[in-house]
Amino acid sequence: MNRRQWLTLAGAAALGGLAGPARADAGYPKRPLRLLVPFLAGSAPDSTARVLAEGLRQRLGQPVVVENAAGAGGVIGAGMLKRAAPDGYTLGVLANTHVINVHTFRRPPYDPARDFTPIAALAGGPTVLAVPASAPYRSVADLVAALRRKPGGFSFGSGGKGSIAHLAVEMLPHQSGTRALHVPYKGATELVAAMLSGQTDFGMPVLGTAAQYLHNGQLRALAVSSPARSPYFPEVPTLAEALPPGFVIDNWSGLFAPAGLPAPLLQRLFAAVGQVQASGAFDTQLRATAGELRRSPSPAEFAALVAGDARRYGALMNEIGMEST
């Protein structure tokens, strides 16, 4: 190699060094994205995922294919996401059952902090304490008084052991010092059907699942679990108003990636989610499911919410004696 060739190569290397390594998001995405949803088609997280998929397609320039991987309270789909490559091509819409699940198994299938990259909150909403319209109870106080008159003589349903509806409804007898029989169903829609048919006396499904039955008068709402009243049912008190000090449970969903997602891809996806939310794309879907937009100031703050809920729900489950399986 002569001196001129050496100087040419050295100059190119120096320029390359000044430019730095290739960015992880250079040219991203170059192929379709996969969006895992650990719930059945038609569920609130699935509806949210499909709106998000279309919005991301418009902003990233690649198809986003929604793939339902339901089962085991969301564990199957979350496990698939955990095992995927952290390259930005496999994402998942997970709900807060994601952080409840780790407390319902003696051997948790994953660590919500270690095994995933939280990107952004998407949507949420409270659970609602509801009874059949034929029931005589007009308030939380009426229901609690009946539970006290007949300890163990009432049943309450949930969407399955360890579901958000289960945790929410277990809190009521615990906080009021009453007893009732827990009847787990396969999902929130089965729980609502059981209340409508009189098979169970009360329950706390997610508000969006019960909304149409509240509107048509088949169910009666006694309280919501949010810190403030729902804009869809402003006449319904919060649990803090109805049964001080009450408790807050928010049924959120969010966008996640496997652990190790490069920071440039994390910021690119976070910004894209914010653009979809700001566009109003979610408005129709949220109105249909009595949902509310949840916007994260940053991925770090969403990660803090996820970690905080994991601790808080674990403490609640320990307090009320919900056992692991």
Buried (B, 14 or more C-beta within 10 A) or exposed (E): EEEEEEEEEEEEEEEEEEEEEEEBBEEBBEEEBBBBBBBEEEBBBBBBBBBBBBBBBBBBEBBBEBBBBBEBBBBBBBBBBBEBEBBBBBBBBBBBBBBBBBBBBEEBBBEBBEBBBBBBBBBBBBBBBBBBBEBEBEBBEBBBEBBEEEEEEBBBBBBBBBBBBBBBBBBBBBBBEBBBEBBBBEBBBBBBBBBBEEBBBBBBBBBBBBBBBBEEEBBBBBBBBBEEBBEBBEEBBBBBBBBEEBBBBBBBBBBBBBBEBBEBBBBBBBEBBBBBBEEEBBEEBBEEBBBBBBEBEEBEEBBEBBBEBBEBBBEBBEEBEBEEE
